[in-house]
């Protein structure tokens, strides 16, 4: 057994590196009122080749019985077999500004003990929003993007067989009106709220137009009034605002994922002058049993004597000094000079934070 830290270090530097690059407002902010709405429904997939729900999925039998009764067919639920039927949950997204008659993709997933939805067809299923109203209806052949096969002793399977999609399988039945221009103004919602970024958006909008229309009252939103000359052409006004470029500000933060050994450092991360020494301790344990075998036809017995060899080795790493205010590239070079592993890097950052030398947030996920 060997107790040592080995692995791949992945260090990502996120931020704006000189020269500074700007991004569009539409890439860092959303317009209030312009969003999609989740839809959900319960349905049945039929036409399966014996891979549907079993007898334990009572809700499948009840659903199939109720459906047949509505069609004028009376059946005995106790004598019904649903091997070719599977109960599924159907989900989709109602896009903004959706109109009646438009088609959307839907996703189906088994909620019973079905083995596969391969070759199945979803029966007409109403899709409801959170308010309980029906906004779409779904139906069609299910595509699972995989297959399965095998015999008595072995089998093969590709991808998941109990979930699939129906491209354009949903038809929108009810339109949704989006009121994104209440009181003749737009409200931009920042995806990463920040005072500096909000201020830069206000400055960019007010500098691009003669009318000073933008104002921000908190770091999460920016309100932009619609000028009179764009009152009848709001689409062009939105296009103009979304196309403006700004330089978003990012906080000084180090994010560490212990499970994958990933370390992400923002551009604004700085470290005060510190001296870092980190060495690895490697312990190697070898187990080799010595077996004493008696002669044939003798009355002796086999004796096993454990033989354990233990050795320890500690690296003699030098002390490295990291100057204050170094850039991300200098910091990465200094850490690479130590030859650190993922576990070592996590320990070093935690120690630097504990020493008060890390000028930024340390987040472990």
N, C-alpha and C positions, 0 to 999 in steps of 0.2 A: 504494500500500500504506500502511496506517495502523496503526501500532504503538501501541495504547492499550488500557487495561483497561476493559472495559465489561461490565455484567452486573447481575443482580438479587441483592441481599443478602437472605438469609433468616436472621434471628436469632431463635432460639427460646429462651425462658427457662423451664427446667424446674425445678420445685421447689415448695415450699410457701410461698405468699405470704400474709401476714397478711390475714384470719384464717387460722390453720392448719387444714387439712383432714385428717381421719383417713381411713384406708382399712381395709377388712376384712382379717383375717388370711388368708383364703382367696385374696385377690388378690395377695398378696406371698409366699406360702409354699405348698409342696405337702406332702402327706402321704406319707411314705416307704412304699412298697409299693403305692401307688395310681397306676398309670401304664398307658399303652397299650404295646403291643408291635408292632413292624413285621413285616409278612408279605410274602413274595415268592414268585413262581412263574413258570414258563415255559409259555406256551401258544400256541395258534394261533387266528387270526381268519380265518374263512372267509366266503364270500358277497360278496367284493369284485368290483367291475366292472372287472377288468383292471388294478387299481391296486395289486396285491399285490407280493410280492418277485419279483425277477428271477432269472435263472439263476446269478448270482454268489453268491446267498445259499444256499450248499449246506446249511446247517443246517436251512433250511425244508424242503427236499426230503427230507432224512433224517428229520426229525420226522414229516412227513406219511406217508412210507413206513412207518415204525415203527408209527404209529397204525393205518394200514390193515391191516397184518399182524396186529396184535392183534385186529382185527375179522374176520379170516379172509380178507382180500383180499390176494392177492399181486400186486405190481406191479413193473415195472422202473424203478428210479430214474432211469436215463439218458433214458427217454422220457417222464418226467413233467414237466408244466408247472404252475407254481405262481403264475400271474398273478392268481388269485383268492384266494390264501392269503397271509397275512403272519404272521411269527413276532413275538411280542410278549412283553414282560416285564409281569407283573401284580403290582401292589403294593397294599397296604391296611394299615390299622391295626386291631389287635385291641384293643378298648376294655377298660378295667378292669371286672372283675366280669361279663365276657361269659359268656353261657350258651349251651349247645348249642341250635341252632335259630334263634338271633337272626340278623338279616341286617345286613350292612355294605356300604358303598360300596367299589368297587374302581376302580383306575386302570390303564389299559393304554397301553403305549407301544411303538412299532415299534423293533426292533433290526436290521432288515434295510434294504433299499433300497425299501421300499414307498412309493408316492406318496400314498396316502390310505387311511384306515380307514373311510371313509364307507360306511354301509350294511352293515358287517360284523357278524358274531356270534362271540363268544368261545366256543370249545369248553370243555368241563369241564376246569378247571385246579386242581390242588391247590395250596394256599398254605401255605408252611412258615415257621416262626420260625427264630431264630438257632440253636436247639438241633437243628434238622433234623426236628422233628416236624411233622406236618400238623395245622393248627388250623382251616382253613376250606377251602371249595371255591368257585370262581367260575365263572359262566357267564352269558351273556346278550348282548343287543344293545348295541353300542358307540355311545355318543353323543359326537360330537366337537364339537358346537356351532359348526359352520362349514360351508362349502361351497366348491366350486371349479367353474369352468367357463371355456370359452374355445374359440377356433377356431385356425386355422392361423397367424394373425398376432398374436393378442392373447388374453389370458385374465384372469380375475379370481379372487381367492382371499380368503376371510375366515377368520381364526384359523388355528391349526395343525391340520393334517389327519392327522398321524401319531401323535397321542395323544388319548385320550378317557377317558370315565368310564362306569361301569355302575352307576347308582343301585340300591342294594339287590341288587347282583349277586353278593354273597358270602354264603354260609351257614356259620355257625360250627359246626364238628363236634366241637370239644373245648373244655371249659370250663377256665378258668384261675382258680385259687383265689388270692386276694390276702391275704397275711398282713401286715396293716398294724397289728395290735394285739399284737405280740410282747411277752411278759412284762407284759401288761396296761398298756401305755403306747403313746401315739402319738409319732411323731417327725416334727416339722415341719422341712422343708428350705427355707431361705430362697432365693428366686430370685436375690437380690443379697445375698450374705453381708455382714453388717455388725455390729460389736459393739454399737453403740447400738440398732439395730433389734431385734436378738435380746434385748437387755435390756428393751426396751419391751414386747415380746411376753410375756416372762416376767412383768413387772409387771401387764400387762393381764389375763392369765389368773389370776394369784394374787389380784388385786383383785376379780375378778368372782365368785369362788367362795370359800366358807369354807375349803375344803381348799387348802393351798399345794402344788399338784401340779406346777407348771412349774419347770424348771431348764434352764439352758443352759451347756454346757461348751466351746463354741466359737462363733464368729460365724456359722456356717452352719446349725446345727441347734438345735432347742429340743425337749426331751423333756417330755411331759405325761402324767402318770400318770392312769389311769382310776379314779375313786372307786368304792367298792363299790356305791353306790346306782345307778350307771350301768352296772354290769357286765353286766346283761341288756338294756340299751338303749344300745348303743354308738353307734348312728346319731344319737340325740338329743344325746349327748355331743359327737360330732364337729360337729354343727350348731351347738352352743353355742360351741365353741371357734373355729370358722371365722367366726362372726358377730361376734366381738369386734373392736373398732376400735383401731387403733394409728396413730401418726404415724411412718412410716419416715424414717430419716435418709439423706441423699444426700451423697456426697463432692463437694468443690469441684473441678469438672472442666470444661474447655472442649474440645469436640469439633469438629474442622474437617474438612470434606470438600472437598478441593481440586477434585474433578471436578465437583461440582454447585454449589459456592459456598455451602454451607450451614454455618452456625455455630450450635452449641448450647451454651448456658452454663447451668450449674447455679445454683441460688439462692445457694449458699454461696460462690461465687466472689467474691473481693475483690482489689483492686489497691492497692498502696502508692502514695503520691504520686509521680507521674511527669509529665514534660512531653513531649508528643508533637507532632511536626511531620512531616507526610507530604505530599509533593507528587508530582504525576504529570508525567512527561515524555512528550510526544506528538511523534512523528516522522512526518512526512508526505512520501511519495515519489511523484512523478507521472512516469510514463513517457509521452512523446509523440514518436514517431518522425517525422522530416521526410523525405518521399519526393520524390525528383527524377525525374520521368518523361521519357524522351526523346521527341522528336517521332515521329510515325508514319513508317514506312518508313526511318527513319534507322538508322545502325549504332551508335547510342549504347546505353547500358545504364542500367538503373534503379539509382539510388543511394539507400540508406536511411541517414540520419544520426540516431543516437539523440539525443534531447533530454530530459535528466533535470532535474527541479526538486525540490530537497530543502529542507524547512523544518522547524524544530524549535521547540516551544513548551513551556515549563515553567510549571506553575501556581505562584503565589506564595501558598502556604498559611501561615497564621499558626501560632504555637506554641500548643497547647491544654494546659492543666494539668488533670490528673485527680486529684482529691483522694483520699486513702487512705480505705478503708472504705466506699466508695460502694456504693449498692445496684445491683441489676441494671438497673433503669430509668434511673438516673443514668448508668451506664456506657454503655448503649445510646444515650442522648441525646448523650453526649459524642462517641461514635464517629460518629453521624449528622451531628454538626456539622462533622466533618472531610470529609464527603461521600465516604466511602471506598467502593471497589468490592470485590468478593470477594477479589481478589488483594491489594489494599491491606490489607484486614482481616486476612488471614492473615499478611502481613508484619508488621503492627503487633503482633499477639499474639505472634509469635515473638520480636520485638524486646523486648517487655515481659517475656516469660519469660526471655530472655537477660540482661536487666538485673536479674533477681531481684525484680521488682515484682509478678509474678503469683502470688498466694497460692492455688495450686491446680495441678491437673494439666493439661497441654496434650497432647491426643491428636489426631493427624492420621491420617485414614483414607482 
